């Protein structure tokens, strides 16, 4: 059915314009087990023994983690220590433990607040064109507060191309890349070629994100990157960690949109994930898919441009921005930075306080829990314990 203003708010099945939930591609456990046994060429008992060792290991992998990372495939990982891999639940627990200043989480959950904070320290972020918040705030430039004002904004051809995203969202859910407004049909032309009636798109925003939807200029990547994936941003995920000697870059991967996708998030089917050398900024191996669909690729599936050996533009600037951002965000010792290379230079797209380790583990074909990362976690656990003591002492003095 087509979207309409009668849709039930927050019902993902009703959205026809923007996606508000991720598809569940996990196979039933019994089916996944049999496929893994066949693919690995081993016995069921041996594969279950291998999984159990990881489930009760330091990374505490679920069976779905085991399948997504394709850890049943010894040809992929060779002599890699599988116990260094981290599952989704342990991933989040590590991030919450290391980023012990939980009072800062609220600011990072708002893309608007986070960008304003970084911009105040001179870090390059994407500017705001307008903010939709239904009946929120007081009238001012850039704030759209009513359905009528939202429709009027979307019909202003001069502000396109635009990128829209919820103020509070993650993994590009709810985002939209808008190329132009077509007054002859009263439609918005999306980057992927769809022409959606203005009222239909506005209805989706109102139904799902009435409390905050942000419009920004649609930024295009550096010319060298456009030759690979067109006008779509392909952000570099730089994982920084605050060590005793100062912030350092732990891992880097590159998320590259492909197929019909406008956003680069790797959960979107068809997108590419590339391993990046942290010293040189050059691409090593590249993959698409995960689990049974994980496949190494040498070229971008759309442009057929070779990926291996490609040098990311502005590599030194990308690193500088991530490290300076980590210093500014000193209360959050572990951050996953999404930074884009554009013709105007490197630009922060967003920062993640619970960064997804799966990206780096897949791209590098090795787990997160090496000695360097374990030392970092131990250092920050000690800092967290000291912070608790300091807060308690301050409270007792009240």
C-alpha positions, -999 to +999 in steps of 0.1 A: +000+000+000+010+036-005+020+059+024-007+082+037-014+105+066-035+078+082-006+056+089+000+045+125+029+064+140+060+044+147+048+013+128+078+003+106+057-017+082+038+015+072+068+034+060+072+035+022+096+064+019+122+062+046+133+030+064+127+031+101+140-004+111+166-029+099+155-061+082+163-093+102+184-115+080+194-140+107+185-176+097+169-200+121+196-215+143+190-251+131+193-240+095+223-219+101+240-247+119+236-272+091+248-246+065+278-238+087+286-275+090+285-280+053+305-248+045+332-257+070+335-293+060+336-304+097+312-323+119+283-309+139+299-318+172+332-302+163+315-270+151+294-267+182+325-273+203+342-245+185+313-222+190+309-230+227+346-221+233+339-186+219+305-183+236+321-187+270+353-169+261+361-132+267+341-120+236+310-139+246+297-144+211+261-154+204+254-180+177+243-152+154+276-134+160+295-166+152+276-169+119+278-132+109+315-131+114+318-164+096+340-178+123+332-214+112+354-207+082+390-217+090+400-208+054+391-172+061+408-168+094+437-193+092+457-192+124+438-161+138+429-164+175+391-166+173+389-159+211+399-123+203+365-117+185+338-098+204+301-104+201+274-077+200+265-079+237+301-078+249+307-050+224+281-028+240+292-037+275+328-028+268+318+006+253+296+014+283+323+004+307+351+023+290+329+053+283+321+056+320+310+092+319+274+082+312+263+118+317+277+125+283+257+099+265+227+122+262+246+148+242+260+122+218+225+107+212+215+140+196+231+146+162+222+183+165+238+187+199+269+167+190+276+186+158+272+219+176+296+209+203+323+198+178+318+229+157+323+251+187+358+237+189+366+243+153+361+208+140+345+205+106+309+193+106+281+194+081+260+226+087+222+227+092+197+240+067+166+235+088+152+215+117+117+201+119+103+198+154+065+198+155+052+224+180+086+225+197+106+257+204+098+292+196+097+306+160+132+313+147+152+311+115+158+275+104+132+259+128+101+244+111+073+238+136+041+230+117+030+206+090+024+236+067+059+250+073+074+216+066+056+214+032+067+249+024+103+241+032+103+210+010+088+230-019+117+255-018+137+243-049+167+266-041+177+246-009+183+213-028+201+190-028+194+180+008+202+152+032+176+145+059+180+124+091+164+121+125+180+141+153+180+109+174+186+078+153+214+054+144+228+034+114+212+058+089+177+047+098+152+074+087+177+091+064+170+105+030+191+118+001+171+143-018+183+156-052+157+182-062+121+194-060+100+190-091+072+216-090+055+202-121+046+170-101+049+184-066+074+157-059+109+153-044+134+135-066+156+112-045+192+105-053+182+069-061+158+081-088+125+078-069+100+107-073+080+109-041+050+133-036+060+160-012+030+152+010+040+116+012+075+123+024+063+149+048+038+124+062+066+099+069+086+125+087+057+136+108+046+100+116+081+088+127+102+118+136+080+147+146+102+155+176+133+162+155+143+158+119+174+175+106+180+188+070+216+194+058+232+201+025+238+170+005+276+167+006+293+148-022+326+130-018+360+138-030+365+134-068+387+104-064+360+087-044+332+098-068+350+078-095+344+047-073+309+051-059+294+082-075+280+111-055+273+091-024+293+097+008+316+069+017+327+075+053+358+063+070+352+047+104+381+057+126+381+041+160+400+062+186+409+052+221+422+074+249+454+058+263+477+070+291+499+086+264+469+104+247+444+095+220+454+069+194+438+054+163+430+018+170+413+006+138+401+020+105+376+007+080+359+023+050+322+020+043+314+022+006+278+025-007+269+003-037+238-008-057+206+011-049+219+023-015+224+060-008+238+055+027+270+036+034+260+016+064+273-019+060+240-036+071+225-024+039+227-052+014+252-048-013+274-022+004+312-027+006+335-027+036+372-022+031+402-028+053+424+004+057+460+005+067+462+028+097+496+042+087+491+048+050+453+051+045+454+025+017+428-002+010+438-038+017+410-064+014+374-055+007+342-074+015+305-074+009+279-092+029+284-112+061+280-147+073+271-171+045+270-142+021+304-128+030+324-124-001+358-108-008+357-083-038+385-067-057+364-041-075+335-018-067+304-036-080+290-005-098+320+012-112+343-018-115+371+005-101+398-015-083+397-011-045+429-028-034+457-002-031+434+028-034+447+056-012+421+076+007+422+113-001+431+136+028+444+107+049+465+128+072+437+153+077+412+125+085+435+112+112+442+147+126+404+154+128+397+121+146+425+126+171+416+162+178+380+152+181+390+125+207+408+152+227+378+174+226+356+145+236+380+135+264+351+122+286+344+095+260+376+074+257+362+052+229+346+068+199+339+056+164+342+086+140+325+086+107+345+111+086+341+118+049+366+131+024+350+158+002+362+183-023+360+208+005+382+187+027+376+161+055+343+165+074+329+148+104+295+132+097+289+118+132+305+101+162+294+069+178+298+063+216+291+026+212+310+018+180+303-014+162+333-037+164+319-060+138+330-035+111+366-037+121+366-074+128+352-082+094+374-058+075+406-068+093+397-105+096+408-104+133+392-098+166+393-066+187+408-082+219+445-079+211+470-069+238+468-032+228+431-030+232+430-051+263+455-027+279+433+003+269+402-013+285+421-021+317+434+015+319+399+030+314+384+006+340+409+019+365+399+055+356+362+045+359+368+032+394+386+063+404+358+085+390+333+066+411+354+073+442+357+110+434+319+114+428+311+095+461+335+117+480+320+148+466+285+136+474+295+128+510+307+164+515+272+178+506 
